[in-house]
Amino acid sequence: MEKETVPLKHGPADKLIIIAESTDGKEFRISEAWTKSARGQEKVLGLWISLDTEGNLNSRSTLAKLLKYLELKTPADLIGLQTIGYPDDSDFTVLTTYDRSQKET
């Protein structure tokens, strides 16, 4: 796992990059996750490291939603975790913040 600083129009922002390995040993980087809006709209968003005014992970961020879904407390708890990746619309592997196992294909 690593942090990547990405230059954006409003200034640099930090994104979490998860170094993952498939069951056949292929290594790849994951920096996004499927998420659902309050209206149920599904989309892929980045694992941005967004902090609140007290320096805690913003509970509305995709990263916080991912940790909550996986029942983890901190990003460090992702180390060594075995979970399922899902393809995004471009067929890149991403994680998810909700149960996609029943998703129709």
N, C-alpha and C positions, 0 to 999 in steps of 0.2 A: 504494500500500500504506500502511496506517496501523494504529496500535495503538488499541484501544478498551478502556477500563477498565470492567468489568462488575461491579456490586455483587452479591455472593452471600451466602448465609447465614453462611459462615465468613470473610467479608471480601472485599475487591475482588480481582479477577483480570484479567489482561490477555489479550486475544484479538487475533489477527492478522486484519485485514480486507484482502482483496485486491480492488482496484478493477480489474475486468476489462471488456473490450469484445468484443462478438460480431462476427462477420464483417460484419454489416450495420450496425455502428456503435453498437448499443445498449450503454449502460454499466450495469453492475450490480456489486453487492458480494458477495463470497464469503467466508464465515467458517467453513465446515465442509467435511468431506471424508468420503467412504465409507472405512471401515476394516474389517478382519477381525480377530476375536479368534483366540486360539490354537486354539480349537475350530472355527474356520471360520464363526462367526456374523458376518453382515454388519450394520453399523449406521453411521449418520452421527454423527460427533462433531465438536466445535468445534476450531478451530485455536488452542487455548490456548497461551500462551507460558509454558511450564513449564520452570524451570531446576533443575539438580541442585545439590548443595552446593558445587560448584566454579564455579557461574555459567554452565555450559554448558547448551545445550538438552537437556532430559531425553530420552534416546533412546527411551523408551517412549511419548512423547507423539504425538498425531496429527500435529502439525506436523513433528516429526522423521521420522516414517514417510513423510510426504508428500515431504519433501526427499530422503530416501533413495530412494524410488520414482522420483522425477524426476532422480536423480543430481546433486543440487545440494548445496552445502556450507552455505550460509547462506540465511535468508529473503530477503536482498537479491538473491540470484541469481534470485528469482522475477520480478523487474522485467524486462519486455520478453519474457518467456517465452511461447511459443505452446503451448497444450496443450488438451486436450479436457475440457469440463465434462460432468457427468452429472446427471440430475434425482434429487432425493431423493424420499421418499415423498409430499411435499407439492408436488412439481414445481418446487422451487427448484433453481437450478443450484449444484452443489457440485463439489469436486475429488475425487480418489481416491488412495488409498495402495497400490492394487494394480490389476492388469490387469482391467478390466471390459469390454473390447472383445468378449469371447466370452460375456458375460452374456446369458442368455435373457430375453426380454421377455414 
